[in-house]
């Protein structure tokens, strides 16, 4: 089992939030996916922003969140907007 905080972009606070929504390892985050993980976090912490979704996707892709492609950012933003 690979710990969440060893993933790129995932610090103490994001690890805490992920653990609080029953995501406890890198494998479980990858399996759940960034959108589902963000949805779970957003339900528990309504004030999280779009950057959280970018951070999760970046962690799964092993990229700095600000290195996501414009196409990927657009897709994620549309998903986040749909949740509102």
C-alpha positions as CSV (number, residue, x, y, z in Angstrom):
1,X,0.0,0.0,0.0
2,X,1.4,3.3,-1.1
3,X,0.7,6.2,1.3
4,X,-1.2,9.2,-0.1
5,X,1.4,11.8,1.1
6,X,4.0,10.2,-1.1
7,X,2.0,11.2,-4.2
8,X,2.8,14.4,-6.1
9,X,0.6,17.3,-5.0
10,X,-0.7,15.5,-1.9
11,X,0.2,17.1,1.4
12,X,-1.0,16.7,5.0
13,X,-4.2,18.6,4.5
14,X,-5.3,16.8,1.4
15,X,-4.3,13.5,3.0
16,X,-6.5,14.3,5.9
17,X,-9.5,15.2,3.7
18,X,-9.1,12.1,1.6
19,X,-8.9,9.9,4.7
20,X,-12.1,11.5,6.0
21,X,-13.9,10.3,2.8
22,X,-12.5,6.8,3.1
23,X,-9.6,7.1,0.7
24,X,-6.5,5.9,2.5
25,X,-3.9,5.0,-0.1
26,X,-2.6,6.0,-3.5
27,X,-4.1,2.8,-4.9
28,X,-7.6,3.7,-3.6
29,X,-7.3,7.3,-5.0
30,X,-6.3,5.9,-8.4
31,X,-9.2,3.4,-8.3
32,X,-11.8,6.0,-7.2
33,X,-10.5,8.6,-9.6
34,X,-10.2,12.4,-9.2
35,X,-13.8,13.3,-10.0
36,X,-15.3,10.8,-7.5
37,X,-12.7,11.8,-4.8
38,X,-13.4,15.5,-5.4
39,X,-17.2,14.8,-5.2
40,X,-16.8,13.1,-1.9
41,X,-14.5,15.9,-0.5
42,X,-16.9,18.6,-1.8
43,X,-19.9,17.0,0.0
44,X,-18.0,17.0,3.3
45,X,-16.1,20.3,2.8
46,X,-18.3,22.5,0.6
47,X,-15.7,25.3,0.4
48,X,-13.1,23.3,-1.6
49,X,-12.3,24.8,-4.9
50,X,-11.4,23.7,-8.4
51,X,-7.7,23.6,-7.6
52,X,-8.5,20.6,-5.3
53,X,-9.7,18.7,-8.3
54,X,-6.6,19.7,-10.3
55,X,-4.4,18.5,-7.4
56,X,-6.2,15.1,-7.3
57,X,-5.9,14.6,-11.1
58,X,-2.3,15.7,-11.0
59,X,-1.5,13.2,-8.3
60,X,-3.1,10.4,-10.2
61,X,-1.2,11.3,-13.4
62,X,2.0,12.0,-11.4
63,X,2.1,15.6,-12.7
64,X,2.3,18.9,-10.9
65,X,-1.3,20.1,-10.8
66,X,-0.3,23.3,-12.8
67,X,1.2,21.1,-15.6
68,X,-2.2,19.6,-16.6
69,X,-3.1,20.2,-20.2
70,X,-5.6,23.0,-21.0
71,X,-7.9,20.3,-22.4
72,X,-7.8,18.4,-19.1
73,X,-8.3,21.6,-17.0
74,X,-11.3,22.4,-19.2
75,X,-12.8,19.0,-18.7
76,X,-12.3,19.2,-14.9
77,X,-13.7,22.7,-14.7
78,X,-16.8,21.6,-16.6
79,X,-17.3,18.8,-14.1
80,X,-16.8,21.1,-11.1
81,X,-19.3,23.6,-12.7
82,X,-21.8,20.8,-13.2
83,X,-21.7,20.1,-9.5
84,X,-22.8,23.6,-8.5
